[in-house]
């Protein structure tokens, strides 16, 4: 996601676009899993209140990382369009 390669010619640009589109499809599939992790986190916090702070902290890390990744995809889409 942090590559500055914009392609050297039309063929490489098209290859990069295909790779980006595949990445977006993969991310869409992963979004459901991130949501499921959030639900599981809540369940685990209730089941193990002694570890709730640690579980919530890990969930916050996941949500932050996911948000950062989505922001990068949005930036690339803005540049691409």
N, C-alpha and C positions, 0 to 999 in steps of 0.2 A: 504494500500500500504506500510505501514511502519512496518508491522509485520515481526518479525524475525523467525516465526514458519516455519520450513522446513519440518515438518512432522516427526512422530516418527516411522512409519512403512510404508510399501508399500501402504496400503490402504489409509492412511492419506496423503501420498505424491500424490497419484492419485486424491484424493478429492481436494487437493490444486491446482493441475494442472487444473482440470476442472473449479474450481472457477476462476482461472487466465484467462483461455481461455474465459469464459463468460464475465469477465471484459473487455478483449480486444475487444470482439464483441460490448459491450456497448459503449466503447470509440470510436470505429469506427463510430457508429451511431451518437454520440455526436459531432464528428469532423465537420460534415456538419452544425450542429446548431451553433457551434462556428464561422464557416465561415459566416453564415447568420447574426450572431450578428455583425460581423465586417462590413458587408455591411450596416446593419441598423445603426450602429454607424456613418458611413460616411454620410448617408442620414440625420440623426438627426443633425449632426454638420453643414451641409449646411442649414438645415431648421431653426436651432436655433443657429446662430453664437455667441450670447451672452453667451451661455452655452457650446460652443465647447470645451473649455479647460477641463471642468468637464467631458464631454462625452468622450473625448480622453483619459483622465486619467483612467476612468473606463474601457475603452476598453483595455488600456495597462495592467491593472490589470488582466483582463480576459486572454489576450494573454500570460502573464507571468505565471499565474497559470496553463494554459493549457500546456505550454511548460514544466513546472516543472513536471506535471503529466506524460506527454509522456516520459520524461527522466527517471522517475522511472520505467515505464513499460519496457523501453529499457534495463535498468540495470537488471531487473528481468529476461528478456529474455536472456541476456548475461550469467547470473548465471545459468539459467535453461539449456542452451545449453552447 
